[in-house]
Amino acid sequence: MAKSPAKKMTKKQTGRYVDAEVRGRITRRRPAGDDHSPYWYGWLILDLLAFGMIVILGNYLQVLPGSASAWYLALGLVTMFSGFYLATRYR
C-alpha cells in the first residue's frame, strides 16, 4: 500500500506564537446558555419529590382508595427516585 502524502503545515499553523485553537490543541468553549437547565426543570424535580412523599404518606394513613397497598408504596418510591435522578442532572 502506498502511503498518503503527509499534510504540509503552513507557516501560520505552526510555530511558537500560534493560537492553540488554530492548532487544534484545545476545544472551544461552549456558550454560557448551554450550561443551564430550563426554568421548569427545577419545578419538575420538586413536584416529583412532593408527589412521591404524598403518595407514601397517604398509603400509610390509609387515605388512598383500596386501603394500604404495596403498589402505592412502589409508585411513591419510583416517583421520588426519578426526582432524585433528575436532580443529579440539574445544572
PDB file of N, CA, C and O in Angstrom:
ATOM      1  N   MET A   1       0.822  -1.178   0.000  1.00  0.00           N
ATOM      2  CA  MET A   1       0.000   0.000   0.000  1.00  0.00           C
ATOM      3  C   MET A   1       0.868   1.245   0.000  1.00  0.00           C
ATOM      4  O   MET A   1       1.905   1.316   0.660  1.00  0.00           O
ATOM      5  N   ALA A   2       0.426   2.178  -0.731  1.00  0.00           N
ATOM      6  CA  ALA A   2       1.161   3.441  -0.790  1.00  0.00           C
ATOM      7  C   ALA A   2       0.697   4.354   0.334  1.00  0.00           C
ATOM      8  O   ALA A   2      -0.488   4.409   0.666  1.00  0.00           O
ATOM      9  N   LYS A   3       1.632   5.053   0.899  1.00  0.00           N
ATOM     10  CA  LYS A   3       1.297   5.992   1.956  1.00  0.00           C
ATOM     11  C   LYS A   3       0.667   7.239   1.354  1.00  0.00           C
ATOM     12  O   LYS A   3       1.038   7.695   0.273  1.00  0.00           O
ATOM     13  N   SER A   4      -0.288   7.766   2.084  1.00  0.00           N
ATOM     14  CA  SER A   4      -0.874   9.020   1.621  1.00  0.00           C
ATOM     15  C   SER A   4       0.118  10.140   1.908  1.00  0.00           C
ATOM     16  O   SER A   4       0.857  10.091   2.892  1.00  0.00           O
ATOM     17  N   PRO A   5       0.126  11.124   1.064  1.00  0.00           N
ATOM     18  CA  PRO A   5       1.080  12.214   1.291  1.00  0.00           C
ATOM     19  C   PRO A   5       0.745  12.951   2.584  1.00  0.00           C
ATOM     20  O   PRO A   5      -0.419  13.236   2.865  1.00  0.00           O
ATOM     21  N   ALA A   6       1.754  13.249   3.348  1.00  0.00           N
ATOM     22  CA  ALA A   6       1.571  13.934   4.624  1.00  0.00           C
ATOM     23  C   ALA A   6       1.098  15.358   4.374  1.00  0.00           C
ATOM     24  O   ALA A   6       1.518  16.016   3.422  1.00  0.00           O
ATOM     25  N   LYS A   7       0.215  15.814   5.252  1.00  0.00           N
ATOM     26  CA  LYS A   7      -0.262  17.185   5.122  1.00  0.00           C
ATOM     27  C   LYS A   7       0.856  18.133   5.502  1.00  0.00           C
ATOM     28  O   LYS A   7       1.525  17.959   6.521  1.00  0.00           O
ATOM     29  N   LYS A   8       1.041  19.110   4.688  1.00  0.00           N
ATOM     30  CA  LYS A   8       2.061  20.095   4.978  1.00  0.00           C
ATOM     31  C   LYS A   8       1.439  21.243   5.746  1.00  0.00           C
ATOM     32  O   LYS A   8       0.440  21.820   5.318  1.00  0.00           O
ATOM     33  N   MET A   9       2.016  21.561   6.846  1.00  0.00           N
ATOM     34  CA  MET A   9       1.515  22.643   7.668  1.00  0.00           C
ATOM     35  C   MET A   9       2.025  23.958   7.108  1.00  0.00           C
ATOM     36  O   MET A   9       3.204  24.082   6.776  1.00  0.00           O
ATOM     37  N   THR A  10       1.153  24.925   7.005  1.00  0.00           N
ATOM     38  CA  THR A  10       1.592  26.239   6.575  1.00  0.00           C
ATOM     39  C   THR A  10       2.236  26.949   7.740  1.00  0.00           C
ATOM     40  O   THR A  10       2.130  26.513   8.887  1.00  0.00           O
ATOM     41  N   LYS A  11       2.882  28.010   7.450  1.00  0.00           N
ATOM     42  CA  LYS A  11       3.614  28.714   8.490  1.00  0.00           C
ATOM     43  C   LYS A  11       2.673  29.287   9.556  1.00  0.00           C
ATOM     44  O   LYS A  11       3.059  29.402  10.719  1.00  0.00           O
ATOM     45  N   LYS A  12       1.466  29.639   9.177  1.00  0.00           N
ATOM     46  CA  LYS A  12       0.525  30.211  10.141  1.00  0.00           C
ATOM     47  C   LYS A  12      -0.043  29.152  11.085  1.00  0.00           C
ATOM     48  O   LYS A  12      -0.579  29.501  12.137  1.00  0.00           O
ATOM     49  N   GLN A  13       0.060  27.871  10.738  1.00  0.00           N
ATOM     50  CA  GLN A  13      -0.478  26.823  11.588  1.00  0.00           C
ATOM     51  C   GLN A  13       0.570  26.217  12.506  1.00  0.00           C
ATOM     52  O   GLN A  13       0.223  25.418  13.376  1.00  0.00           O
ATOM     53  N   THR A  14       1.795  26.557  12.349  1.00  0.00           N
ATOM     54  CA  THR A  14       2.853  26.041  13.214  1.00  0.00           C
ATOM     55  C   THR A  14       3.643  27.200  13.787  1.00  0.00           C
ATOM     56  O   THR A  14       3.579  28.324  13.291  1.00  0.00           O
ATOM     57  N   GLY A  15       4.375  26.912  14.822  1.00  0.00           N
ATOM     58  CA  GLY A  15       5.228  27.942  15.393  1.00  0.00           C
ATOM     59  C   GLY A  15       4.899  28.175  16.849  1.00  0.00           C
ATOM     60  O   GLY A  15       3.956  27.601  17.395  1.00  0.00           O
ATOM     61  N   ARG A  16       5.683  29.016  17.456  1.00  0.00           N
ATOM     62  CA  ARG A  16       5.585  29.236  18.880  1.00  0.00           C
ATOM     63  C   ARG A  16       4.410  30.125  19.266  1.00  0.00           C
ATOM     64  O   ARG A  16       3.798  29.905  20.312  1.00  0.00           O
ATOM     65  N   TYR A  17       4.086  31.101  18.466  1.00  0.00           N
ATOM     66  CA  TYR A  17       3.092  32.092  18.852  1.00  0.00           C
ATOM     67  C   TYR A  17       1.754  31.903  18.143  1.00  0.00           C
ATOM     68  O   TYR A  17       0.982  32.850  17.994  1.00  0.00           O
ATOM     69  N   VAL A  18       1.490  30.687  17.713  1.00  0.00           N
ATOM     70  CA  VAL A  18       0.216  30.397  17.070  1.00  0.00           C
ATOM     71  C   VAL A  18      -0.797  30.043  18.151  1.00  0.00           C
ATOM     72  O   VAL A  18      -0.484  29.341  19.113  1.00  0.00           O
ATOM     73  N   ASP A  19      -2.015  30.541  17.975  1.00  0.00           N
ATOM     74  CA  ASP A  19      -3.075  30.281  18.943  1.00  0.00           C
ATOM     75  C   ASP A  19      -3.334  28.780  19.046  1.00  0.00           C
ATOM     76  O   ASP A  19      -3.305  28.074  18.038  1.00  0.00           O
ATOM     77  N   ALA A  20      -3.586  28.297  20.245  1.00  0.00           N
ATOM     78  CA  ALA A  20      -3.779  26.862  20.463  1.00  0.00           C
ATOM     79  C   ALA A  20      -5.036  26.346  19.774  1.00  0.00           C
ATOM     80  O   ALA A  20      -5.083  25.185  19.366  1.00  0.00           O
ATOM     81  N   GLU A  21      -6.059  27.195  19.639  1.00  0.00           N
ATOM     82  CA  GLU A  21      -7.278  26.761  18.960  1.00  0.00           C
ATOM     83  C   GLU A  21      -7.030  26.529  17.476  1.00  0.00           C
ATOM     84  O   GLU A  21      -7.632  25.642  16.871  1.00  0.00           O
ATOM     85  N   VAL A  22      -6.159  27.313  16.901  1.00  0.00           N
ATOM     86  CA  VAL A  22      -5.849  27.146  15.470  1.00  0.00           C
ATOM     87  C   VAL A  22      -5.124  25.829  15.246  1.00  0.00           C
ATOM     88  O   VAL A  22      -5.367  25.142  14.255  1.00  0.00           O
ATOM     89  N   ARG A  23      -4.246  25.482  16.158  1.00  0.00           N
ATOM     90  CA  ARG A  23      -3.506  24.224  16.026  1.00  0.00           C
ATOM     91  C   ARG A  23      -4.363  23.011  16.371  1.00  0.00           C
ATOM     92  O   ARG A  23      -3.990  21.882  16.053  1.00  0.00           O
ATOM     93  N   GLY A  24      -5.489  23.226  17.008  1.00  0.00           N
ATOM     94  CA  GLY A  24      -6.357  22.118  17.378  1.00  0.00           C
ATOM     95  C   GLY A  24      -5.975  21.479  18.698  1.00  0.00           C
ATOM     96  O   GLY A  24      -6.345  20.334  18.959  1.00  0.00           O
ATOM     97  N   ARG A  25      -5.253  22.187  19.522  1.00  0.00           N
ATOM     98  CA  ARG A  25      -4.811  21.626  20.797  1.00  0.00           C
ATOM     99  C   ARG A  25      -5.908  21.648  21.861  1.00  0.00           C
ATOM    100  O   ARG A  25      -5.952  20.764  22.717  1.00  0.00           O
ATOM    101  N   ILE A  26      -6.772  22.622  21.822  1.00  0.00           N
ATOM    102  CA  ILE A  26      -7.837  22.712  22.814  1.00  0.00           C
ATOM    103  C   ILE A  26      -9.168  22.858  22.099  1.00  0.00           C
ATOM    104  O   ILE A  26      -9.222  23.240  20.930  1.00  0.00           O
ATOM    105  N   THR A  27     -10.231  22.551  22.808  1.00  0.00           N
ATOM    106  CA  THR A  27     -11.557  22.719  22.227  1.00  0.00           C
ATOM    107  C   THR A  27     -12.089  24.091  22.591  1.00  0.00           C
ATOM    108  O   THR A  27     -11.689  24.687  23.591  1.00  0.00           O
ATOM    109  N   ARG A  28     -12.975  24.568  21.783  1.00  0.00           N
ATOM    110  CA  ARG A  28     -13.543  25.885  22.032  1.00  0.00           C
ATOM    111  C   ARG A  28     -14.579  25.800  23.140  1.00  0.00           C
ATOM    112  O   ARG A  28     -15.185  24.752  23.362  1.00  0.00           O
ATOM    113  N   ARG A  29     -14.772  26.904  23.826  1.00  0.00           N
ATOM    114  CA  ARG A  29     -15.747  26.957  24.905  1.00  0.00           C
ATOM    115  C   ARG A  29     -17.155  26.932  24.344  1.00  0.00           C
ATOM    116  O   ARG A  29     -17.435  27.457  23.267  1.00  0.00           O
ATOM    117  N   ARG A  30     -18.031  26.300  25.115  1.00  0.00           N
ATOM    118  CA  ARG A  30     -19.437  26.295  24.739  1.00  0.00           C
ATOM    119  C   ARG A  30     -20.073  27.592  25.195  1.00  0.00           C
ATOM    120  O   ARG A  30     -19.600  28.211  26.148  1.00  0.00           O
ATOM    121  N   PRO A  31     -21.135  28.012  24.532  1.00  0.00           N
ATOM    122  CA  PRO A  31     -21.831  29.220  25.002  1.00  0.00           C
ATOM    123  C   PRO A  31     -22.377  29.024  26.410  1.00  0.00           C
ATOM    124  O   PRO A  31     -22.715  27.908  26.806  1.00  0.00           O
ATOM    125  N   ALA A  32     -22.459  30.104  27.151  1.00  0.00           N
ATOM    126  CA  ALA A  32     -22.886  30.026  28.551  1.00  0.00           C
ATOM    127  C   ALA A  32     -24.330  29.564  28.677  1.00  0.00           C
ATOM    128  O   ALA A  32     -24.683  28.949  29.684  1.00  0.00           O
ATOM    129  N   GLY A  33     -25.170  29.837  27.697  1.00  0.00           N
ATOM    130  CA  GLY A  33     -26.571  29.435  27.762  1.00  0.00           C
ATOM    131  C   GLY A  33     -26.770  27.934  27.670  1.00  0.00           C
ATOM    132  O   GLY A  33     -27.824  27.433  28.062  1.00  0.00           O
ATOM    133  N   ASP A  34     -25.791  27.203  27.164  1.00  0.00           N
ATOM    134  CA  ASP A  34     -25.918  25.758  27.041  1.00  0.00           C
ATOM    135  C   ASP A  34     -25.716  25.028  28.363  1.00  0.00           C
ATOM    136  O   ASP A  34     -26.028  23.842  28.463  1.00  0.00           O
ATOM    137  N   ASP A  35     -25.201  25.713  29.371  1.00  0.00           N
ATOM    138  CA  ASP A  35     -24.871  25.065  30.638  1.00  0.00           C
ATOM    139  C   ASP A  35     -26.029  25.037  31.624  1.00  0.00           C
ATOM    140  O   ASP A  35     -25.914  24.415  32.681  1.00  0.00           O
ATOM    141  N   HIS A  36     -27.132  25.686  31.312  1.00  0.00           N
ATOM    142  CA  HIS A  36     -28.215  25.797  32.279  1.00  0.00           C
ATOM    143  C   HIS A  36     -29.407  24.940  31.868  1.00  0.00           C
ATOM    144  O   HIS A  36     -29.708  24.788  30.684  1.00  0.00           O
ATOM    145  N   SER A  37     -30.070  24.391  32.866  1.00  0.00           N
ATOM    146  CA  SER A  37     -31.296  23.634  32.632  1.00  0.00           C
ATOM    147  C   SER A  37     -32.435  24.611  32.383  1.00  0.00           C
ATOM    148  O   SER A  37     -32.347  25.772  32.782  1.00  0.00           O
ATOM    149  N   PRO A  38     -33.504  24.162  31.730  1.00  0.00           N
ATOM    150  CA  PRO A  38     -34.659  25.040  31.542  1.00  0.00           C
ATOM    151  C   PRO A  38     -35.285  25.418  32.884  1.00  0.00           C
ATOM    152  O   PRO A  38     -35.092  24.728  33.885  1.00  0.00           O
ATOM    153  N   TYR A  39     -36.028  26.507  32.893  1.00  0.00           N
ATOM    154  CA  TYR A  39     -36.579  27.009  34.150  1.00  0.00           C
ATOM    155  C   TYR A  39     -37.567  26.032  34.784  1.00  0.00           C
ATOM    156  O   TYR A  39     -37.698  26.009  36.008  1.00  0.00           O
ATOM    157  N   TRP A  40     -38.256  25.236  33.992  1.00  0.00           N
ATOM    158  CA  TRP A  40     -39.264  24.319  34.512  1.00  0.00           C
ATOM    159  C   TRP A  40     -38.654  23.052  35.097  1.00  0.00           C
ATOM    160  O   TRP A  40     -39.351  22.282  35.758  1.00  0.00           O
ATOM    161  N   TYR A  41     -37.384  22.826  34.868  1.00  0.00           N
ATOM    162  CA  TYR A  41     -36.737  21.592  35.294  1.00  0.00           C
ATOM    163  C   TYR A  41     -36.706  21.468  36.817  1.00  0.00           C
ATOM    164  O   TYR A  41     -36.957  20.391  37.359  1.00  0.00           O
ATOM    165  N   GLY A  42     -36.404  22.551  37.495  1.00  0.00           N
ATOM    166  CA  GLY A  42     -36.378  22.534  38.958  1.00  0.00           C
ATOM    167  C   GLY A  42     -37.755  22.286  39.555  1.00  0.00           C
ATOM    168  O   GLY A  42     -37.894  21.576  40.551  1.00  0.00           O
ATOM    169  N   TRP A  43     -38.768  22.878  38.936  1.00  0.00           N
ATOM    170  CA  TRP A  43     -40.130  22.651  39.410  1.00  0.00           C
ATOM    171  C   TRP A  43     -40.554  21.211  39.215  1.00  0.00           C
ATOM    172  O   TRP A  43     -41.268  20.657  40.051  1.00  0.00           O
ATOM    173  N   LEU A  44     -40.124  20.595  38.120  1.00  0.00           N
ATOM    174  CA  LEU A  44     -40.445  19.188  37.887  1.00  0.00           C
ATOM    175  C   LEU A  44     -39.824  18.303  38.967  1.00  0.00           C
ATOM    176  O   LEU A  44     -40.454  17.359  39.445  1.00  0.00           O
ATOM    177  N   ILE A  45     -38.597  18.613  39.344  1.00  0.00           N
ATOM    178  CA  ILE A  45     -37.929  17.854  40.407  1.00  0.00           C
ATOM    179  C   ILE A  45     -38.711  17.964  41.719  1.00  0.00           C
ATOM    180  O   ILE A  45     -38.975  16.961  42.382  1.00  0.00           O
ATOM    181  N   LEU A  46     -39.073  19.186  42.078  1.00  0.00           N
ATOM    182  CA  LEU A  46     -39.817  19.388  43.328  1.00  0.00           C
ATOM    183  C   LEU A  46     -41.189  18.720  43.284  1.00  0.00           C
ATOM    184  O   LEU A  46     -41.640  18.158  44.283  1.00  0.00           O
ATOM    185  N   ASP A  47     -41.853  18.781  42.129  1.00  0.00           N
ATOM    186  CA  ASP A  47     -43.167  18.141  42.003  1.00  0.00           C
ATOM    187  C   ASP A  47     -43.072  16.629  42.162  1.00  0.00           C
ATOM    188  O   ASP A  47     -43.900  16.021  42.841  1.00  0.00           O
ATOM    189  N   LEU A  48     -42.070  16.022  41.539  1.00  0.00           N
ATOM    190  CA  LEU A  48     -41.926  14.567  41.653  1.00  0.00           C
ATOM    191  C   LEU A  48     -41.621  14.144  43.083  1.00  0.00           C
ATOM    192  O   LEU A  48     -42.166  13.151  43.566  1.00  0.00           O
ATOM    193  N   LEU A  49     -40.764  14.883  43.757  1.00  0.00           N
ATOM    194  CA  LEU A  49     -40.439  14.548  45.144  1.00  0.00           C
ATOM    195  C   LEU A  49     -41.653  14.718  46.056  1.00  0.00           C
ATOM    196  O   LEU A  49     -41.922  13.879  46.915  1.00  0.00           O
ATOM    197  N   ALA A  50     -42.380  15.815  45.856  1.00  0.00           N
ATOM    198  CA  ALA A  50     -43.553  16.055  46.699  1.00  0.00           C
ATOM    199  C   ALA A  50     -44.652  15.032  46.422  1.00  0.00           C
ATOM    200  O   ALA A  50     -45.282  14.543  47.359  1.00  0.00           O
ATOM    201  N   PHE A  51     -44.892  14.700  45.152  1.00  0.00           N
ATOM    202  CA  PHE A  51     -45.924  13.715  44.823  1.00  0.00           C
ATOM    203  C   PHE A  51     -45.587  12.353  45.419  1.00  0.00           C
ATOM    204  O   PHE A  51     -46.463  11.675  45.956  1.00  0.00           O
ATOM    205  N   GLY A  52     -44.329  11.953  45.325  1.00  0.00           N
ATOM    206  CA  GLY A  52     -43.925  10.675  45.907  1.00  0.00           C
ATOM    207  C   GLY A  52     -44.123  10.633  47.406  1.00  0.00           C
ATOM    208  O   GLY A  52     -44.565   9.627  47.960  1.00  0.00           O
ATOM    209  N   MET A  53     -43.791  11.743  48.063  1.00  0.00           N
ATOM    210  CA  MET A  53     -43.962  11.800  49.509  1.00  0.00           C
ATOM    211  C   MET A  53     -45.438  11.770  49.887  1.00  0.00           C
ATOM    212  O   MET A  53     -45.813  11.113  50.859  1.00  0.00           O
ATOM    213  N   ILE A  54     -46.274  12.467  49.138  1.00  0.00           N
ATOM    214  CA  ILE A  54     -47.711  12.488  49.429  1.00  0.00           C
ATOM    215  C   ILE A  54     -48.328  11.107  49.227  1.00  0.00           C
ATOM    216  O   ILE A  54     -49.174  10.683  50.014  1.00  0.00           O
ATOM    217  N   VAL A  55     -47.907  10.406  48.177  1.00  0.00           N
ATOM    218  CA  VAL A  55     -48.451   9.067  47.927  1.00  0.00           C
ATOM    219  C   VAL A  55     -48.050   8.102  49.043  1.00  0.00           C
ATOM    220  O   VAL A  55     -48.870   7.304  49.497  1.00  0.00           O
ATOM    221  N   ILE A  56     -46.810   8.172  49.481  1.00  0.00           N
ATOM    222  CA  ILE A  56     -46.355   7.276  50.556  1.00  0.00           C
ATOM    223  C   ILE A  56     -47.074   7.600  51.861  1.00  0.00           C
ATOM    224  O   ILE A  56     -47.512   6.689  52.564  1.00  0.00           O
ATOM    225  N   LEU A  57     -47.202   8.880  52.194  1.00  0.00           N
ATOM    226  CA  LEU A  57     -47.922   9.251  53.419  1.00  0.00           C
ATOM    227  C   LEU A  57     -49.398   8.871  53.333  1.00  0.00           C
ATOM    228  O   LEU A  57     -49.979   8.392  54.307  1.00  0.00           O
ATOM    229  N   GLY A  58     -49.996   9.084  52.177  1.00  0.00           N
ATOM    230  CA  GLY A  58     -51.398   8.695  52.004  1.00  0.00           C
ATOM    231  C   GLY A  58     -51.598   7.199  52.122  1.00  0.00           C
ATOM    232  O   GLY A  58     -52.631   6.740  52.610  1.00  0.00           O
ATOM    233  N   ASN A  59     -50.608   6.438  51.674  1.00  0.00           N
ATOM    234  CA  ASN A  59     -50.684   4.983  51.796  1.00  0.00           C
ATOM    235  C   ASN A  59     -50.660   4.563  53.267  1.00  0.00           C
ATOM    236  O   ASN A  59     -51.463   3.731  53.689  1.00  0.00           O
ATOM    237  N   TYR A  60     -49.751   5.131  54.038  1.00  0.00           N
ATOM    238  CA  TYR A  60     -49.645   4.715  55.438  1.00  0.00           C
ATOM    239  C   TYR A  60     -50.773   5.259  56.301  1.00  0.00           C
ATOM    240  O   TYR A  60     -51.100   4.674  57.333  1.00  0.00           O
ATOM    241  N   LEU A  61     -51.370   6.372  55.892  1.00  0.00           N
ATOM    242  CA  LEU A  61     -52.516   6.901  56.623  1.00  0.00           C
ATOM    243  C   LEU A  61     -53.822   6.281  56.138  1.00  0.00           C
ATOM    244  O   LEU A  61     -54.886   6.587  56.676  1.00  0.00           O
ATOM    245  N   GLN A  62     -53.757   5.424  55.143  1.00  0.00           N
ATOM    246  CA  GLN A  62     -54.889   4.715  54.552  1.00  0.00           C
ATOM    247  C   GLN A  62     -55.967   5.674  54.049  1.00  0.00           C
ATOM    248  O   GLN A  62     -57.161   5.452  54.246  1.00  0.00           O
ATOM    249  N   VAL A  63     -55.523   6.726  53.406  1.00  0.00           N
ATOM    250  CA  VAL A  63     -56.418   7.714  52.827  1.00  0.00           C
ATOM    251  C   VAL A  63     -56.709   7.374  51.371  1.00  0.00           C
ATOM    252  O   VAL A  63     -57.757   7.755  50.849  1.00  0.00           O
ATOM    253  N   LEU A  64     -55.819   6.678  50.720  1.00  0.00           N
ATOM    254  CA  LEU A  64     -55.968   6.339  49.301  1.00  0.00           C
ATOM    255  C   LEU A  64     -56.972   5.206  49.131  1.00  0.00           C
ATOM    256  O   LEU A  64     -57.127   4.380  50.031  1.00  0.00           O
ATOM    257  N   PRO A  65     -57.653   5.155  47.995  1.00  0.00           N
ATOM    258  CA  PRO A  65     -58.637   4.079  47.782  1.00  0.00           C
ATOM    259  C   PRO A  65     -57.966   2.716  47.713  1.00  0.00           C
ATOM    260  O   PRO A  65     -56.852   2.592  47.205  1.00  0.00           O
ATOM    261  N   GLY A  66     -58.632   1.711  48.217  1.00  0.00           N
ATOM    262  CA  GLY A  66     -58.094   0.361  48.180  1.00  0.00           C
ATOM    263  C   GLY A  66     -57.254   0.017  49.384  1.00  0.00           C
ATOM    264  O   GLY A  66     -56.533  -0.980  49.364  1.00  0.00           O
ATOM    265  N   SER A  67     -57.326   0.814  50.434  1.00  0.00           N
ATOM    266  CA  SER A  67     -56.585   0.542  51.659  1.00  0.00           C
ATOM    267  C   SER A  67     -55.080   0.624  51.397  1.00  0.00           C
ATOM    268  O   SER A  67     -54.660   1.088  50.337  1.00  0.00           O
ATOM    269  N   ALA A  68     -54.277   0.181  52.344  1.00  0.00           N
ATOM    270  CA  ALA A  68     -52.822   0.217  52.195  1.00  0.00           C
ATOM    271  C   ALA A  68     -52.388  -0.863  51.207  1.00  0.00           C
ATOM    272  O   ALA A  68     -52.837  -2.007  51.279  1.00  0.00           O
ATOM    273  N   SER A  69     -51.513  -0.480  50.289  1.00  0.00           N
ATOM    274  CA  SER A  69     -51.089  -1.410  49.255  1.00  0.00           C
ATOM    275  C   SER A  69     -49.607  -1.206  48.960  1.00  0.00           C
ATOM    276  O   SER A  69     -49.079  -0.098  49.055  1.00  0.00           O
ATOM    277  N   ALA A  70     -48.967  -2.281  48.609  1.00  0.00           N
ATOM    278  CA  ALA A  70     -47.554  -2.186  48.243  1.00  0.00           C
ATOM    279  C   ALA A  70     -47.373  -1.438  46.927  1.00  0.00           C
ATOM    280  O   ALA A  70     -46.302  -0.885  46.678  1.00  0.00           O
ATOM    281  N   TRP A  71     -48.395  -1.411  46.087  1.00  0.00           N
ATOM    282  CA  TRP A  71     -48.299  -0.712  44.802  1.00  0.00           C
ATOM    283  C   TRP A  71     -48.215   0.794  44.998  1.00  0.00           C
ATOM    284  O   TRP A  71     -47.507   1.478  44.259  1.00  0.00           O
ATOM    285  N   TYR A  72     -48.937   1.317  45.996  1.00  0.00           N
ATOM    286  CA  TYR A  72     -48.826   2.742  46.298  1.00  0.00           C
ATOM    287  C   TYR A  72     -47.427   3.082  46.796  1.00  0.00           C
ATOM    288  O   TYR A  72     -46.866   4.121  46.447  1.00  0.00           O
ATOM    289  N   LEU A  73     -46.878   2.204  47.605  1.00  0.00           N
ATOM    290  CA  LEU A  73     -45.514   2.413  48.087  1.00  0.00           C
ATOM    291  C   LEU A  73     -44.531   2.397  46.917  1.00  0.00           C
ATOM    292  O   LEU A  73     -43.627   3.231  46.855  1.00  0.00           O
ATOM    293  N   ALA A  74     -44.703   1.459  45.996  1.00  0.00           N
ATOM    294  CA  ALA A  74     -43.825   1.381  44.828  1.00  0.00           C
ATOM    295  C   ALA A  74     -43.969   2.623  43.957  1.00  0.00           C
ATOM    296  O   ALA A  74     -42.971   3.150  43.467  1.00  0.00           O
ATOM    297  N   LEU A  75     -45.202   3.101  43.757  1.00  0.00           N
ATOM    298  CA  LEU A  75     -45.424   4.306  42.961  1.00  0.00           C
ATOM    299  C   LEU A  75     -44.735   5.508  43.591  1.00  0.00           C
ATOM    300  O   LEU A  75     -44.085   6.289  42.897  1.00  0.00           O
ATOM    301  N   GLY A  76     -44.875   5.656  44.900  1.00  0.00           N
ATOM    302  CA  GLY A  76     -44.235   6.771  45.585  1.00  0.00           C
ATOM    303  C   GLY A  76     -42.721   6.707  45.511  1.00  0.00           C
ATOM    304  O   GLY A  76     -42.063   7.725  45.293  1.00  0.00           O
ATOM    305  N   LEU A  77     -42.166   5.512  45.690  1.00  0.00           N
ATOM    306  CA  LEU A  77     -40.706   5.381  45.633  1.00  0.00           C
ATOM    307  C   LEU A  77     -40.160   5.624  44.229  1.00  0.00           C
ATOM    308  O   LEU A  77     -39.110   6.246  44.070  1.00  0.00           O
ATOM    309  N   VAL A  78     -40.864   5.139  43.220  1.00  0.00           N
ATOM    310  CA  VAL A  78     -40.408   5.348  41.829  1.00  0.00           C
ATOM    311  C   VAL A  78     -40.421   6.828  41.474  1.00  0.00           C
ATOM    312  O   VAL A  78     -39.484   7.323  40.848  1.00  0.00           O
ATOM    313  N   THR A  79     -41.477   7.540  41.868  1.00  0.00           N
ATOM    314  CA  THR A  79     -41.511   8.967  41.561  1.00  0.00           C
ATOM    315  C   THR A  79     -40.442   9.735  42.332  1.00  0.00           C
ATOM    316  O   THR A  79     -39.844  10.670  41.799  1.00  0.00           O
ATOM    317  N   MET A  80     -40.201   9.351  43.569  1.00  0.00           N
ATOM    318  CA  MET A  80     -39.150  10.038  44.327  1.00  0.00           C
ATOM    319  C   MET A  80     -37.761   9.741  43.761  1.00  0.00           C
ATOM    320  O   MET A  80     -36.922  10.638  43.678  1.00  0.00           O
ATOM    321  N   PHE A  81     -37.518   8.496  43.373  1.00  0.00           N
ATOM    322  CA  PHE A  81     -36.218   8.170  42.778  1.00  0.00           C
ATOM    323  C   PHE A  81     -36.031   8.868  41.448  1.00  0.00           C
ATOM    324  O   PHE A  81     -34.918   9.274  41.115  1.00  0.00           O
ATOM    325  N   SER A  82     -37.101   9.015  40.682  1.00  0.00           N
ATOM    326  CA  SER A  82     -36.966   9.744  39.418  1.00  0.00           C
ATOM    327  C   SER A  82     -36.679  11.221  39.683  1.00  0.00           C
ATOM    328  O   SER A  82     -35.942  11.854  38.928  1.00  0.00           O
ATOM    329  N   GLY A  83     -37.253  11.770  40.743  1.00  0.00           N
ATOM    330  CA  GLY A  83     -36.930  13.149  41.125  1.00  0.00           C
ATOM    331  C   GLY A  83     -35.480  13.297  41.541  1.00  0.00           C
ATOM    332  O   GLY A  83     -34.829  14.281  41.188  1.00  0.00           O
ATOM    333  N   PHE A  84     -34.964  12.327  42.291  1.00  0.00           N
ATOM    334  CA  PHE A  84     -33.546  12.362  42.673  1.00  0.00           C
ATOM    335  C   PHE A  84     -32.635  12.209  41.450  1.00  0.00           C
ATOM    336  O   PHE A  84     -31.592  12.857  41.361  1.00  0.00           O
ATOM    337  N   TYR A  85     -33.034  11.358  40.522  1.00  0.00           N
ATOM    338  CA  TYR A  85     -32.239  11.182  39.304  1.00  0.00           C
ATOM    339  C   TYR A  85     -32.183  12.474  38.496  1.00  0.00           C
ATOM    340  O   TYR A  85     -31.123  12.853  37.999  1.00  0.00           O
ATOM    341  N   LEU A  86     -33.323  13.147  38.364  1.00  0.00           N
ATOM    342  CA  LEU A  86     -33.320  14.413  37.634  1.00  0.00           C
ATOM    343  C   LEU A  86     -32.514  15.472  38.371  1.00  0.00           C
ATOM    344  O   LEU A  86     -31.906  16.340  37.744  1.00  0.00           O
ATOM    345  N   ALA A  87     -32.506  15.404  39.702  1.00  0.00           N
ATOM    346  CA  ALA A  87     -31.737  16.372  40.477  1.00  0.00           C
ATOM    347  C   ALA A  87     -30.241  16.226  40.235  1.00  0.00           C
ATOM    348  O   ALA A  87     -29.503  17.208  40.319  1.00  0.00           O
ATOM    349  N   THR A  88     -29.785  15.017  39.938  1.00  0.00           N
ATOM    350  CA  THR A  88     -28.354  14.850  39.649  1.00  0.00           C
ATOM    351  C   THR A  88     -27.990  15.424  38.295  1.00  0.00           C
ATOM    352  O   THR A  88     -26.818  15.715  38.056  1.00  0.00           O
ATOM    353  N   ARG A  89     -28.955  15.597  37.395  1.00  0.00           N
ATOM    354  CA  ARG A  89     -28.719  16.161  36.069  1.00  0.00           C
ATOM    355  C   ARG A  89     -28.956  17.667  36.005  1.00  0.00           C
ATOM    356  O   ARG A  89     -28.775  18.276  34.951  1.00  0.00           O
ATOM    357  N   TYR A  90     -29.352  18.262  37.103  1.00  0.00           N
ATOM    358  CA  TYR A  90     -29.680  19.691  37.128  1.00  0.00           C
ATOM    359  C   TYR A  90     -28.414  20.524  37.025  1.00  0.00           C
ATOM    360  O   TYR A  90     -27.406  20.229  37.667  1.00  0.00           O
ATOM    361  N   ARG A  91     -28.480  21.568  36.209  1.00  0.00           N
ATOM    362  CA  ARG A  91     -27.341  22.493  36.067  1.00  0.00           C
ATOM    363  C   ARG A  91     -27.767  23.895  36.371  1.00  0.00           C
ATOM    364  O   ARG A  91     -26.953  24.816  36.306  1.00  0.00           O
TER     365      ARG A  91
END
